[in-house]
Amino acid sequence: MRSPTQPSPLAGTKQRLISVLQGEALWPPPVWLMRQAGRYLPEYREVRASVSGFLELCYTPALAAEVTLQPIRRYGFDAAILFSDILVIPDALGQRVRFLEGEGPRLDPIGSESELARLDLAATDEKFSRVYETVQRLRQDLPRETALIGFCGAPWTVATYMVGGEGSSDQAAARSLAYRDPQTFARLIDIVTAASIDYLDGQVRAGADALQIFDSWAGNLPDGEFANWVVAPTRRIVAELQRRHPQTPIIGFPRGAGANAESYVRATEVEGLGCDTATPLRQMRALADQTGVAVQGNLDPLLLAAGGPQLDARVRGTLAAMRGAPFIFNLGHGIVPHTPPEHVARLVELVRSTTTGA
Ligand code: CP3
C-alpha cells in the first residue's frame, strides 16, 4: 500500500478519458472501442489458441494482460479495458459456466430457491483475485496517460444469463421468473449486486482508473421492471463505489434504454453514459447538455466492419454533432470479429485529426 505522503505514480498525468468523465469537453475526444481486444486481431487469435478455454484466458493474468495491451500497442487508444468477461461473476459464485466454440456461453440455469442457495458469495475471492492481479500488471505496464477501465455486467444482464443458461434475444426466462417469483428473482439480483460491488472495489484497489457497467439487455423491460431490475441495483453499485472511491468515475451502458436513458442517468448518477447504435445523435447531445453526463458511443460496429466512404462520413458527422459536449468516441456495441483491423486504424486517424468538427 502507498502511504498518503508518497505521490501517486500517476501524479501529474491527467488522463483524457478521466477529464471528460469529469465533465470537460476535450477535442479531439478520447477514443476507445468496446471489445477492442478480441478475435478481429490476429495476435489475439494466436494467444487464444494457446489456451484450452476462454475462461482460462480470463484467469491467467499474464495472458489476460497481454491481450488487453494488444490494441493499445496497435492503435494507442486513450483507454484500455481489462480483458475479462461479465460471466466471471456467476462462475466465481459457483455456477457452472462454459463457452462453447462458435456458440457462446452456457450456464446450468438457476430457476428455484434451492439452486439459488448454492451460490456462495464467500467463494468469489479465489477467482476475483486472479482478475485483480491482471489489473495490477496492467496498471504497471500501460502508458500513464492511458486510462485503465475495469468493468462488470449489470445485475439484470448477468441474471438473464444465470436464469436462461444462455444468451437470448428476448430474455424470456429471466423476465418470466421475475414476474412469477419476484422474491426469488430479487434475491438473485441482490447476490449479484453484492458480488459486483466487491469485484469493482477490488479492481479499483488494484489500479483501475474508471469503471463501466454493461447492461446489454436493459432494453426489453417495461418501465416498472426497468426501475426495479436495471436502475435500482445499478444505483446501489454506483452509490457504494462512489462512497469508497470518489475519484473513480463510472460509465453506465444500458443498451436499448431508449426513452428511459435520461431517467437512468439521473437516478443512477453515473458520470458517463454509453449510448447504443440506435440512439439518435441529437438525443445523445441533448442528454449531455441537459444532465451534464459525459456521453460515449455510438458508431455502428457493422459500419466499422464495412468501412469506406460511409464510415468516414458517419465518423465526421458524429464528431460534428458532439463538438463542445463531454464526449468519448466509441461504438454502440462491441466490435464484430470480421472487422478488418485497418478500418479501426482509419477510425482512430479520423477522430484524432478532427479540428473543425465539420
Ligand atoms: O471489451 C473488451 O475488449 C474487454 C473484454 C470483454 C469481453 N466480453 C471479452 C469476450 C468484455 C467487456 C465483455 C463483456 C460481455 N461479455 C458482455 C457485455 C457487452 C456486450 O457485448 O453486450 C456480454 C453480454 C458478455 C457475455 C459473452 N461473452 C458472450 C455472449 C460471449 C459470446 C459471444 C461472442 O462474441 O463470442 C462472450 C465471449 C467473449 N467475451 C469473447 C471475448 C473476446 C469471445 C470469446 C473467444 O475469444 O473465444
Residues whose N, C-alpha, C, O or C-beta is under 5 A from the ligand:
A	BS01	CP3	L33 M34 R35 Q36 A37 G38 F54 I81 L82 F83 S84 D85 I86 G104 P105 G167 F214 S216 G334
